[in-house]
Amino acid sequence: MSLPDFLQFTPVEVSGRSHRWEPRQQVEFIAALARGVPLVEAARLVGKSRSTAYALRRQPGAGSFTAAWVAALNYAKERRRAGRDVSGG
């Protein structure tokens, strides 16, 4: 199974911050959103918080991450609408 295009985004480069999001965490967060996991829980799953997720979106160079976030939410919404299980498994 191939990855949805939105999972092939460019992670945000953030350095020198205690709430730094590693590229792996960014991908896992977006994937969780795509599965329909609520935002707070998706952030918690990667060891982060809702507030740092939104802070990451505000960083310079976050356009690809932000687009992936929106696409993942839309993907989960469409899957729910189609009656598919978005929780994975």
Buried (B, 14 or more C-beta within 10 A) or exposed (E): EEEBEBBEBBBBEBEEEEEBBEBEBBBBBBBBBBBBBEBEEBBBBBEBEBEBBEBBBEBEEBEBBBEBBEBBBEBBEEBEEEEEEBEEE
